[in-house]
Amino acid sequence: MPDPSPTAYDVTLCVEDLRTALPEHGITLPSLRVDLPSFAGTYAPPAGLVSLGNCNTATARALAIALRKTAVAER
């Protein structure tokens, strides 16, 4: 069975995908990045996390609205 853990490249692609998709909904997360320390852990497999960073309440609300619209559209 192949190892399902993401590589640094996989996580970078995910961040870039998110970085291009968010503006389509008027959302910018300036601190969006690959969480490099998640690859340095001693646990296996490495987590390969995406750091969404901090945002203000207006951005958080815009994100919640975009997610709700998508959920309704998928029903």
N, CA, C and O atoms as a Maestro MAE file, in Angstrom:
{
 s_m_m2io_version
 :::
 2.0.0
}

f_m_ct {
 s_m_title
 :::
 protein
 m_atom[300] {
  # First column is atom index #
  i_m_mmod_type
  r_m_x_coord
  r_m_y_coord
  r_m_z_coord
  i_m_residue_number
  s_m_chain_name
  s_m_pdb_residue_name
  s_m_pdb_atom_name
  i_m_atomic_number
  :::
  1 25 0.850 -1.182 0.000 1 A "MET " " N  " 7
  2 3 0.000 0.000 0.000 1 A "MET " " CA " 6
  3 2 0.894 1.243 0.000 1 A "MET " " C  " 6
  4 15 1.813 1.331 0.814 1 A "MET " " O  " 8
  5 25 0.643 2.213 -0.901 2 A "PRO " " N  " 7
  6 3 1.469 3.420 -0.950 2 A "PRO " " CA " 6
  7 2 1.264 4.292 0.284 2 A "PRO " " C  " 6
  8 15 0.207 4.270 0.915 2 A "PRO " " O  " 8
  9 25 2.300 5.058 0.610 3 A "ASP " " N  " 7
  10 3 2.238 5.975 1.753 3 A "ASP " " CA " 6
  11 2 1.355 7.170 1.381 3 A "ASP " " C  " 6
  12 15 1.696 7.912 0.460 3 A "ASP " " O  " 8
  13 25 0.223 7.373 2.078 4 A "PRO " " N  " 7
  14 3 -0.698 8.460 1.721 4 A "PRO " " CA " 6
  15 2 -0.261 9.832 2.235 4 A "PRO " " C  " 6
  16 15 -0.937 10.826 1.971 4 A "PRO " " O  " 8
  17 25 0.856 9.905 2.962 5 A "SER " " N  " 7
  18 3 1.255 11.187 3.525 5 A "SER " " CA " 6
  19 2 1.697 12.137 2.417 5 A "SER " " C  " 6
  20 15 2.374 11.723 1.476 5 A "SER " " O  " 8
  21 25 1.323 13.387 2.525 6 A "PRO " " N  " 7
  22 3 1.664 14.361 1.484 6 A "PRO " " CA " 6
  23 2 3.143 14.741 1.540 6 A "PRO " " C  " 6
  24 15 3.752 14.783 2.609 6 A "PRO " " O  " 8
  25 25 3.691 15.012 0.386 7 A "THR " " N  " 7
  26 3 5.058 15.521 0.321 7 A "THR " " CA " 6
  27 2 5.009 17.042 0.447 7 A "THR " " C  " 6
  28 15 3.938 17.646 0.379 7 A "THR " " O  " 8
  29 25 6.165 17.647 0.629 8 A "ALA " " N  " 7
  30 3 6.226 19.117 0.687 8 A "ALA " " CA " 6
  31 2 5.688 19.709 -0.609 8 A "ALA " " C  " 6
  32 15 5.042 20.757 -0.599 8 A "ALA " " O  " 8
  33 25 5.956 19.040 -1.716 9 A "TYR " " N  " 7
  34 3 5.456 19.505 -3.012 9 A "TYR " " CA " 6
  35 2 3.930 19.437 -3.063 9 A "TYR " " C  " 6
  36 15 3.285 20.365 -3.551 9 A "TYR " " O  " 8
  37 25 3.350 18.345 -2.562 10 A "ASP " " N  " 7
  38 3 1.888 18.204 -2.528 10 A "ASP " " CA " 6
  39 2 1.250 19.331 -1.722 10 A "ASP " " C  " 6
  40 15 0.250 19.919 -2.134 10 A "ASP " " O  " 8
  41 25 1.839 19.619 -0.580 11 A "VAL " " N  " 7
  42 3 1.288 20.668 0.293 11 A "VAL " " CA " 6
  43 2 1.452 22.030 -0.373 11 A "VAL " " C  " 6
  44 15 0.562 22.876 -0.282 11 A "VAL " " O  " 8
  45 25 2.583 22.248 -1.043 12 A "THR " " N  " 7
  46 3 2.798 23.511 -1.756 12 A "THR " " CA " 6
  47 2 1.752 23.696 -2.853 12 A "THR " " C  " 6
  48 15 1.214 24.790 -3.026 12 A "THR " " O  " 8
  49 25 1.464 22.621 -3.595 13 A "LEU " " N  " 7
  50 3 0.424 22.700 -4.627 13 A "LEU " " CA " 6
  51 2 -0.934 23.022 -4.021 13 A "LEU " " C  " 6
  52 15 -1.709 23.792 -4.588 13 A "LEU " " O  " 8
  53 25 -1.216 22.433 -2.872 14 A "CYS " " N  " 7
  54 3 -2.480 22.687 -2.186 14 A "CYS " " CA " 6
  55 2 -2.591 24.157 -1.783 14 A "CYS " " C  " 6
  56 15 -3.637 24.781 -1.958 14 A "CYS " " O  " 8
  57 25 -1.503 24.699 -1.243 15 A "VAL " " N  " 7
  58 3 -1.487 26.111 -0.841 15 A "VAL " " CA " 6
  59 2 -1.715 27.004 -2.056 15 A "VAL " " C  " 6
  60 15 -2.495 27.954 -1.992 15 A "VAL " " O  " 8
  61 25 -1.041 26.706 -3.152 16 A "GLU " " N  " 7
  62 3 -1.206 27.520 -4.359 16 A "GLU " " CA " 6
  63 2 -2.623 27.409 -4.917 16 A "GLU " " C  " 6
  64 15 -3.181 28.395 -5.399 16 A "GLU " " O  " 8
  65 25 -3.201 26.221 -4.854 17 A "ASP " " N  " 7
  66 3 -4.578 26.028 -5.304 17 A "ASP " " CA " 6
  67 2 -5.534 26.874 -4.461 17 A "ASP " " C  " 6
  68 15 -6.425 27.542 -4.986 17 A "ASP " " O  " 8
  69 25 -5.330 26.830 -3.161 18 A "LEU " " N  " 7
  70 3 -6.164 27.628 -2.260 18 A "LEU " " CA " 6
  71 2 -5.938 29.118 -2.485 18 A "LEU " " C  " 6
  72 15 -6.888 29.902 -2.475 18 A "LEU " " O  " 8
  73 25 -4.687 29.507 -2.687 19 A "ARG " " N  " 7
  74 3 -4.349 30.920 -2.908 19 A "ARG " " CA " 6
  75 2 -5.016 31.469 -4.170 19 A "ARG " " C  " 6
  76 15 -5.361 32.650 -4.218 19 A "ARG " " O  " 8
  77 25 -5.201 30.633 -5.185 20 A "THR " " N  " 7
  78 3 -5.869 31.103 -6.403 20 A "THR " " CA " 6
  79 2 -7.389 30.994 -6.314 20 A "THR " " C  " 6
  80 15 -8.101 31.752 -6.973 20 A "THR " " O  " 8
  81 25 -7.893 30.059 -5.504 21 A "ALA " " N  " 7
  82 3 -9.349 29.883 -5.393 21 A "ALA " " CA " 6
  83 2 -10.004 30.920 -4.476 21 A "ALA " " C  " 6
  84 15 -11.113 31.376 -4.753 21 A "ALA " " O  " 8
  85 25 -9.339 31.285 -3.409 22 A "LEU " " N  " 7
  86 3 -9.950 32.206 -2.447 22 A "LEU " " CA " 6
  87 2 -10.337 33.560 -3.048 22 A "LEU " " C  " 6
  88 15 -11.428 34.048 -2.754 22 A "LEU " " O  " 8
  89 25 -9.493 34.191 -3.879 23 A "PRO " " N  " 7
  90 3 -9.882 35.483 -4.453 23 A "PRO " " CA " 6
  91 2 -11.137 35.424 -5.324 23 A "PRO " " C  " 6
  92 15 -11.807 36.439 -5.511 23 A "PRO " " O  " 8
  93 25 -11.460 34.242 -5.859 24 A "GLU " " N  " 7
  94 3 -12.697 34.096 -6.634 24 A "GLU " " CA " 6
  95 2 -13.920 34.369 -5.768 24 A "GLU " " C  " 6
  96 15 -15.012 34.616 -6.279 24 A "GLU " " O  " 8
  97 25 -13.726 34.322 -4.449 25 A "HIS " " N  " 7
  98 3 -14.799 34.592 -3.496 25 A "HIS " " CA " 6
  99 2 -14.523 35.864 -2.711 25 A "HIS " " C  " 6
  100 15 -15.170 36.123 -1.696 25 A "HIS " " O  " 8
  101 25 -13.561 36.662 -3.178 26 A "GLY " " N  " 7
  102 3 -13.230 37.915 -2.509 26 A "GLY " " CA " 6
  103 2 -12.478 37.724 -1.201 26 A "GLY " " C  " 6
  104 15 -12.535 38.588 -0.326 26 A "GLY " " O  " 8
  105 25 -11.778 36.609 -1.056 27 A "ILE " " N  " 7
  106 3 -11.097 36.291 0.200 27 A "ILE " " CA " 6
  107 2 -9.594 36.245 -0.029 27 A "ILE " " C  " 6
  108 15 -9.120 35.656 -1.000 27 A "ILE " " O  " 8
  109 25 -8.849 36.872 0.876 28 A "THR " " N  " 7
  110 3 -7.393 36.817 0.866 28 A "THR " " CA " 6
  111 2 -6.922 36.432 2.252 28 A "THR " " C  " 6
  112 15 -7.323 37.041 3.244 28 A "THR " " O  " 8
  113 25 -6.075 35.424 2.322 29 A "LEU " " N  " 7
  114 3 -5.442 35.032 3.584 29 A "LEU " " CA " 6
  115 2 -3.952 35.318 3.436 29 A "LEU " " C  " 6
  116 15 -3.219 34.484 2.904 29 A "LEU " " O  " 8
  117 25 -3.489 36.481 3.897 30 A "PRO " " N  " 7
  118 3 -2.098 36.876 3.673 30 A "PRO " " CA " 6
  119 2 -1.077 35.928 4.289 30 A "PRO " " C  " 6
  120 15 0.047 35.834 3.795 30 A "PRO " " O  " 8
  121 25 -1.439 35.234 5.343 31 A "SER " " N  " 7
  122 3 -0.490 34.340 6.022 31 A "SER " " CA " 6
  123 2 -0.579 32.902 5.537 31 A "SER " " C  " 6
  124 15 0.042 32.019 6.128 31 A "SER " " O  " 8
  125 25 -1.332 32.646 4.480 32 A "LEU " " N  " 7
  126 3 -1.479 31.297 3.940 32 A "LEU " " CA " 6
  127 2 -0.116 30.776 3.507 32 A "LEU " " C  " 6
  128 15 0.588 31.433 2.741 32 A "LEU " " O  " 8
  129 25 0.263 29.580 4.001 33 A "ARG " " N  " 7
  130 3 1.574 29.034 3.678 33 A "ARG " " CA " 6
  131 2 1.649 27.556 4.041 33 A "ARG " " C  " 6
  132 15 0.763 27.018 4.706 33 A "ARG " " O  " 8
  133 25 2.709 26.920 3.598 34 A "VAL " " N  " 7
  134 3 3.026 25.563 4.021 34 A "VAL " " CA " 6
  135 2 3.569 25.648 5.441 34 A "VAL " " C  " 6
  136 15 4.419 26.490 5.732 34 A "VAL " " O  " 8
  137 25 3.087 24.787 6.319 35 A "ASP " " N  " 7
  138 3 3.580 24.753 7.696 35 A "ASP " " CA " 6
  139 2 4.795 23.829 7.747 35 A "ASP " " C  " 6
  140 15 4.662 22.626 7.968 35 A "ASP " " O  " 8
  141 25 5.970 24.401 7.541 36 A "LEU " " N  " 7
  142 3 7.191 23.597 7.468 36 A "LEU " " CA " 6
  143 2 7.483 22.797 8.731 36 A "LEU " " C  " 6
  144 15 7.956 21.666 8.618 36 A "LEU " " O  " 8
  145 25 7.223 23.327 9.942 37 A "PRO " " N  " 7
  146 3 7.483 22.509 11.133 37 A "PRO " " CA " 6
  147 2 6.699 21.196 11.161 37 A "PRO " " C  " 6
  148 15 7.117 20.248 11.827 37 A "PRO " " O  " 8
  149 25 5.583 21.125 10.456 38 A "SER " " N  " 7
  150 3 4.817 19.874 10.452 38 A "SER " " CA " 6
  151 2 5.568 18.746 9.757 38 A "SER " " C  " 6
  152 15 5.227 17.577 9.933 38 A "SER " " O  " 8
  153 25 6.581 19.081 8.975 39 A "PHE " " N  " 7
  154 3 7.410 18.062 8.331 39 A "PHE " " CA " 6
  155 2 8.589 17.660 9.211 39 A "PHE " " C  " 6
  156 15 9.264 16.672 8.923 39 A "PHE " " O  " 8
  157 25 8.840 18.404 10.266 40 A "ALA " " N  " 7
  158 3 10.012 18.157 11.103 40 A "ALA " " CA " 6
  159 2 9.697 17.278 12.312 40 A "ALA " " C  " 6
  160 15 10.600 16.934 13.074 40 A "ALA " " O  " 8
  161 25 8.447 16.918 12.493 41 A "GLY " " N  " 7
  162 3 8.073 16.106 13.644 41 A "GLY " " CA " 6
  163 2 8.705 14.726 13.602 41 A "GLY " " C  " 6
  164 15 9.153 14.268 12.550 41 A "GLY " " O  " 8
  165 25 8.737 14.077 14.737 42 A "THR " " N  " 7
  166 3 9.317 12.740 14.825 42 A "THR " " CA " 6
  167 2 8.269 11.653 14.604 42 A "THR " " C  " 6
  168 15 8.589 10.466 14.664 42 A "THR " " O  " 8
  169 25 7.042 12.040 14.352 43 A "TYR " " N  " 7
  170 3 5.989 11.069 14.132 43 A "TYR " " CA " 6
  171 2 5.937 10.687 12.653 43 A "TYR " " C  " 6
  172 15 6.363 11.453 11.788 43 A "TYR " " O  " 8
  173 25 5.427 9.529 12.382 44 A "ALA " " N  " 7
  174 3 5.319 9.076 10.998 44 A "ALA " " CA " 6
  175 2 3.859 8.767 10.695 44 A "ALA " " C  " 6
  176 15 3.188 8.208 11.562 44 A "ALA " " O  " 8
  177 25 3.340 9.084 9.555 45 A "PRO " " N  " 7
  178 3 3.989 9.889 8.530 45 A "PRO " " CA " 6
  179 2 3.924 11.372 8.901 45 A "PRO " " C  " 6
  180 15 3.112 11.759 9.742 45 A "PRO " " O  " 8
  181 25 4.764 12.204 8.290 46 A "PRO " " N  " 7
  182 3 4.702 13.638 8.579 46 A "PRO " " CA " 6
  183 2 3.333 14.200 8.207 46 A "PRO " " C  " 6
  184 15 2.693 13.737 7.263 46 A "PRO " " O  " 8
  185 25 2.904 15.182 8.948 47 A "ALA " " N  " 7
  186 3 1.554 15.711 8.757 47 A "ALA " " CA " 6
  187 2 1.392 16.503 7.468 47 A "ALA " " C  " 6
  188 15 0.371 16.371 6.793 47 A "ALA " " O  " 8
  189 25 2.367 17.316 7.116 48 A "GLY " " N  " 7
  190 3 2.240 18.135 5.912 48 A "GLY " " CA " 6
  191 2 1.052 19.067 5.990 48 A "GLY " " C  " 6
  192 15 0.134 18.974 5.175 48 A "GLY " " O  " 8
  193 25 1.058 19.960 6.955 49 A "LEU " " N  " 7
  194 3 -0.082 20.836 7.201 49 A "LEU " " CA " 6
  195 2 -0.020 22.129 6.395 49 A "LEU " " C  " 6
  196 15 1.051 22.587 5.997 49 A "LEU " " O  " 8
  197 25 -1.192 22.699 6.170 50 A "VAL " " N  " 7
  198 3 -1.326 24.013 5.556 50 A "VAL " " CA " 6
  199 2 -1.675 24.986 6.667 50 A "VAL " " C  " 6
  200 15 -2.627 24.767 7.415 50 A "VAL " " O  " 8
  201 25 -0.908 26.055 6.773 51 A "SER " " N  " 7
  202 3 -1.190 27.080 7.770 51 A "SER " " CA " 6
  203 2 -2.051 28.154 7.120 51 A "SER " " C  " 6
  204 15 -1.620 28.835 6.190 51 A "SER " " O  " 8
  205 25 -3.266 28.295 7.620 52 A "LEU " " N  " 7
  206 3 -4.179 29.295 7.066 52 A "LEU " " CA " 6
  207 2 -3.885 30.676 7.632 52 A "LEU " " C  " 6
  208 15 -4.274 31.683 7.040 52 A "LEU " " O  " 8
  209 25 -3.207 30.736 8.764 53 A "GLY " " N  " 7
  210 3 -2.839 32.015 9.354 53 A "GLY " " CA " 6
  211 2 -3.998 32.693 10.047 53 A "GLY " " C  " 6
  212 15 -5.088 32.136 10.178 53 A "GLY " " O  " 8
  213 25 -3.743 33.873 10.472 54 A "ASN " " N  " 7
  214 3 -4.762 34.672 11.153 54 A "ASN " " CA " 6
  215 2 -5.498 35.536 10.144 54 A "ASN " " C  " 6
  216 15 -4.954 35.894 9.099 54 A "ASN " " O  " 8
  217 25 -6.733 35.865 10.467 55 A "CYS " " N  " 7
  218 3 -7.484 36.784 9.617 55 A "CYS " " CA " 6
  219 2 -8.432 37.589 10.500 55 A "CYS " " C  " 6
  220 15 -8.732 37.209 11.632 55 A "CYS " " O  " 8
  221 25 -8.888 38.695 9.959 56 A "ASN " " N  " 7
  222 3 -9.833 39.516 10.715 56 A "ASN " " CA " 6
  223 2 -11.237 38.932 10.609 56 A "ASN " " C  " 6
  224 15 -11.472 37.991 9.850 56 A "ASN " " O  " 8
  225 25 -12.147 39.486 11.361 57 A "THR " " N  " 7
  226 3 -13.502 38.928 11.385 57 A "THR " " CA " 6
  227 2 -14.209 39.067 10.040 57 A "THR " " C  " 6
  228 15 -15.016 38.209 9.682 57 A "THR " " O  " 8
  229 25 -13.926 40.115 9.298 58 A "ALA " " N  " 7
  230 3 -14.557 40.282 7.988 58 A "ALA " " CA " 6
  231 2 -14.133 39.152 7.051 58 A "ALA " " C  " 6
  232 15 -14.958 38.618 6.309 58 A "ALA " " O  " 8
  233 25 -12.862 38.791 7.082 59 A "THR " " N  " 7
  234 3 -12.374 37.702 6.238 59 A "THR " " CA " 6
  235 2 -12.955 36.371 6.695 59 A "THR " " C  " 6
  236 15 -13.344 35.544 5.870 59 A "THR " " O  " 8
  237 25 -13.015 36.165 7.997 60 A "ALA " " N  " 7
  238 3 -13.589 34.925 8.529 60 A "ALA " " CA " 6
  239 2 -15.055 34.792 8.125 60 A "ALA " " C  " 6
  240 15 -15.506 33.703 7.769 60 A "ALA " " O  " 8
  241 25 -15.791 35.885 8.179 61 A "ARG " " N  " 7
  242 3 -17.201 35.843 7.776 61 A "ARG " " CA " 6
  243 2 -17.340 35.577 6.279 61 A "ARG " " C  " 6
  244 15 -18.211 34.816 5.858 61 A "ARG " " O  " 8
  245 25 -16.479 36.204 5.478 62 A "ALA " " N  " 7
  246 3 -16.514 35.973 4.028 62 A "ALA " " CA " 6
  247 2 -16.219 34.516 3.708 62 A "ALA " " C  " 6
  248 15 -16.831 33.938 2.810 62 A "ALA " " O  " 8
  249 25 -15.295 33.928 4.433 63 A "LEU " " N  " 7
  250 3 -14.972 32.513 4.240 63 A "LEU " " CA " 6
  251 2 -16.158 31.630 4.619 63 A "LEU " " C  " 6
  252 15 -16.476 30.672 3.914 63 A "LEU " " O  " 8
  253 25 -16.801 31.951 5.722 64 A "ALA " " N  " 7
  254 3 -17.971 31.180 6.160 64 A "ALA " " CA " 6
  255 2 -19.111 31.286 5.138 64 A "ALA " " C  " 6
  256 15 -19.780 30.295 4.848 64 A "ALA " " O  " 8
  257 25 -19.325 32.464 4.607 65 A "ILE " " N  " 7
  258 3 -20.381 32.658 3.599 65 A "ILE " " CA " 6
  259 2 -20.067 31.855 2.342 65 A "ILE " " C  " 6
  260 15 -20.952 31.206 1.785 65 A "ILE " " O  " 8
  261 25 -18.812 31.893 1.893 66 A "ALA " " N  " 7
  262 3 -18.423 31.149 0.689 66 A "ALA " " CA " 6
  263 2 -18.597 29.649 0.896 66 A "ALA " " C  " 6
  264 15 -19.052 28.942 -0.004 66 A "ALA " " O  " 8
  265 25 -18.238 29.170 2.071 67 A "LEU " " N  " 7
  266 3 -18.398 27.742 2.360 67 A "LEU " " CA " 6
  267 2 -19.868 27.348 2.403 67 A "LEU " " C  " 6
  268 15 -20.244 26.286 1.908 67 A "LEU " " O  " 8
  269 25 -20.694 28.196 2.991 68 A "ARG " " N  " 7
  270 3 -22.132 27.893 3.045 68 A "ARG " " CA " 6
  271 2 -22.742 27.876 1.647 68 A "ARG " " C  " 6
  272 15 -23.550 27.002 1.333 68 A "ARG " " O  " 8
  273 25 -22.358 28.840 0.803 69 A "LYS " " N  " 7
  274 3 -22.892 28.880 -0.568 69 A "LYS " " CA " 6
  275 2 -22.504 27.617 -1.314 69 A "LYS " " C  " 6
  276 15 -23.317 27.050 -2.044 69 A "LYS " " O  " 8
  277 25 -21.285 27.179 -1.140 70 A "THR " " N  " 7
  278 3 -20.821 25.969 -1.810 70 A "THR " " CA " 6
  279 2 -21.582 24.750 -1.306 70 A "THR " " C  " 6
  280 15 -21.964 23.881 -2.090 70 A "THR " " O  " 8
  281 25 -21.798 24.690 -0.006 71 A "ALA " " N  " 7
  282 3 -22.537 23.555 0.570 71 A "ALA " " CA " 6
  283 2 -23.958 23.496 0.039 71 A "ALA " " C  " 6
  284 15 -24.464 22.414 -0.258 71 A "ALA " " O  " 8
  285 25 -24.600 24.637 -0.083 72 A "VAL " " N  " 7
  286 3 -25.970 24.682 -0.605 72 A "VAL " " CA " 6
  287 2 -25.980 24.281 -2.072 72 A "VAL " " C  " 6
  288 15 -26.870 23.553 -2.513 72 A "VAL " " O  " 8
  289 25 -24.983 24.759 -2.837 73 A "ALA " " N  " 7
  290 3 -24.937 24.444 -4.258 73 A "ALA " " CA " 6
  291 2 -24.700 22.953 -4.510 73 A "ALA " " C  " 6
  292 15 -25.131 22.420 -5.533 73 A "ALA " " O  " 8
  293 25 -24.021 22.287 -3.588 74 A "GLU " " N  " 7
  294 3 -23.710 20.864 -3.756 74 A "GLU " " CA " 6
  295 2 -24.852 19.957 -3.323 74 A "GLU " " C  " 6
  296 15 -24.805 18.754 -3.577 74 A "GLU " " O  " 8
  297 25 -25.858 20.492 -2.690 75 A "ARG " " N  " 7
  298 3 -26.980 19.646 -2.223 75 A "ARG " " CA " 6
  299 2 -27.896 19.270 -3.339 75 A "ARG " " C  " 6
  300 15 -28.882 18.567 -3.119 75 A "ARG " " O  " 8
  :::
 }
 m_bond[299] {
  # First column is bond index #
  i_m_from
  i_m_to
  i_m_order
  :::
  1 1 2 1
  2 2 3 1
  3 3 4 2
  4 3 5 1
  5 5 6 1
  6 6 7 1
  7 7 8 2
  8 7 9 1
  9 9 10 1
  10 10 11 1
  11 11 12 2
  12 11 13 1
  13 13 14 1
  14 14 15 1
  15 15 16 2
  16 15 17 1
  17 17 18 1
  18 18 19 1
  19 19 20 2
  20 19 21 1
  21 21 22 1
  22 22 23 1
  23 23 24 2
  24 23 25 1
  25 25 26 1
  26 26 27 1
  27 27 28 2
  28 27 29 1
  29 29 30 1
  30 30 31 1
  31 31 32 2
  32 31 33 1
  33 33 34 1
  34 34 35 1
  35 35 36 2
  36 35 37 1
  37 37 38 1
  38 38 39 1
  39 39 40 2
  40 39 41 1
  41 41 42 1
  42 42 43 1
  43 43 44 2
  44 43 45 1
  45 45 46 1
  46 46 47 1
  47 47 48 2
  48 47 49 1
  49 49 50 1
  50 50 51 1
  51 51 52 2
  52 51 53 1
  53 53 54 1
  54 54 55 1
  55 55 56 2
  56 55 57 1
  57 57 58 1
  58 58 59 1
  59 59 60 2
  60 59 61 1
  61 61 62 1
  62 62 63 1
  63 63 64 2
  64 63 65 1
  65 65 66 1
  66 66 67 1
  67 67 68 2
  68 67 69 1
  69 69 70 1
  70 70 71 1
  71 71 72 2
  72 71 73 1
  73 73 74 1
  74 74 75 1
  75 75 76 2
  76 75 77 1
  77 77 78 1
  78 78 79 1
  79 79 80 2
  80 79 81 1
  81 81 82 1
  82 82 83 1
  83 83 84 2
  84 83 85 1
  85 85 86 1
  86 86 87 1
  87 87 88 2
  88 87 89 1
  89 89 90 1
  90 90 91 1
  91 91 92 2
  92 91 93 1
  93 93 94 1
  94 94 95 1
  95 95 96 2
  96 95 97 1
  97 97 98 1
  98 98 99 1
  99 99 100 2
  100 99 101 1
  101 101 102 1
  102 102 103 1
  103 103 104 2
  104 103 105 1
  105 105 106 1
  106 106 107 1
  107 107 108 2
  108 107 109 1
  109 109 110 1
  110 110 111 1
  111 111 112 2
  112 111 113 1
  113 113 114 1
  114 114 115 1
  115 115 116 2
  116 115 117 1
  117 117 118 1
  118 118 119 1
  119 119 120 2
  120 119 121 1
  121 121 122 1
  122 122 123 1
  123 123 124 2
  124 123 125 1
  125 125 126 1
  126 126 127 1
  127 127 128 2
  128 127 129 1
  129 129 130 1
  130 130 131 1
  131 131 132 2
  132 131 133 1
  133 133 134 1
  134 134 135 1
  135 135 136 2
  136 135 137 1
  137 137 138 1
  138 138 139 1
  139 139 140 2
  140 139 141 1
  141 141 142 1
  142 142 143 1
  143 143 144 2
  144 143 145 1
  145 145 146 1
  146 146 147 1
  147 147 148 2
  148 147 149 1
  149 149 150 1
  150 150 151 1
  151 151 152 2
  152 151 153 1
  153 153 154 1
  154 154 155 1
  155 155 156 2
  156 155 157 1
  157 157 158 1
  158 158 159 1
  159 159 160 2
  160 159 161 1
  161 161 162 1
  162 162 163 1
  163 163 164 2
  164 163 165 1
  165 165 166 1
  166 166 167 1
  167 167 168 2
  168 167 169 1
  169 169 170 1
  170 170 171 1
  171 171 172 2
  172 171 173 1
  173 173 174 1
  174 174 175 1
  175 175 176 2
  176 175 177 1
  177 177 178 1
  178 178 179 1
  179 179 180 2
  180 179 181 1
  181 181 182 1
  182 182 183 1
  183 183 184 2
  184 183 185 1
  185 185 186 1
  186 186 187 1
  187 187 188 2
  188 187 189 1
  189 189 190 1
  190 190 191 1
  191 191 192 2
  192 191 193 1
  193 193 194 1
  194 194 195 1
  195 195 196 2
  196 195 197 1
  197 197 198 1
  198 198 199 1
  199 199 200 2
  200 199 201 1
  201 201 202 1
  202 202 203 1
  203 203 204 2
  204 203 205 1
  205 205 206 1
  206 206 207 1
  207 207 208 2
  208 207 209 1
  209 209 210 1
  210 210 211 1
  211 211 212 2
  212 211 213 1
  213 213 214 1
  214 214 215 1
  215 215 216 2
  216 215 217 1
  217 217 218 1
  218 218 219 1
  219 219 220 2
  220 219 221 1
  221 221 222 1
  222 222 223 1
  223 223 224 2
  224 223 225 1
  225 225 226 1
  226 226 227 1
  227 227 228 2
  228 227 229 1
  229 229 230 1
  230 230 231 1
  231 231 232 2
  232 231 233 1
  233 233 234 1
  234 234 235 1
  235 235 236 2
  236 235 237 1
  237 237 238 1
  238 238 239 1
  239 239 240 2
  240 239 241 1
  241 241 242 1
  242 242 243 1
  243 243 244 2
  244 243 245 1
  245 245 246 1
  246 246 247 1
  247 247 248 2
  248 247 249 1
  249 249 250 1
  250 250 251 1
  251 251 252 2
  252 251 253 1
  253 253 254 1
  254 254 255 1
  255 255 256 2
  256 255 257 1
  257 257 258 1
  258 258 259 1
  259 259 260 2
  260 259 261 1
  261 261 262 1
  262 262 263 1
  263 263 264 2
  264 263 265 1
  265 265 266 1
  266 266 267 1
  267 267 268 2
  268 267 269 1
  269 269 270 1
  270 270 271 1
  271 271 272 2
  272 271 273 1
  273 273 274 1
  274 274 275 1
  275 275 276 2
  276 275 277 1
  277 277 278 1
  278 278 279 1
  279 279 280 2
  280 279 281 1
  281 281 282 1
  282 282 283 1
  283 283 284 2
  284 283 285 1
  285 285 286 1
  286 286 287 1
  287 287 288 2
  288 287 289 1
  289 289 290 1
  290 290 291 1
  291 291 292 2
  292 291 293 1
  293 293 294 1
  294 294 295 1
  295 295 296 2
  296 295 297 1
  297 297 298 1
  298 298 299 1
  299 299 300 2
  :::
 }
}
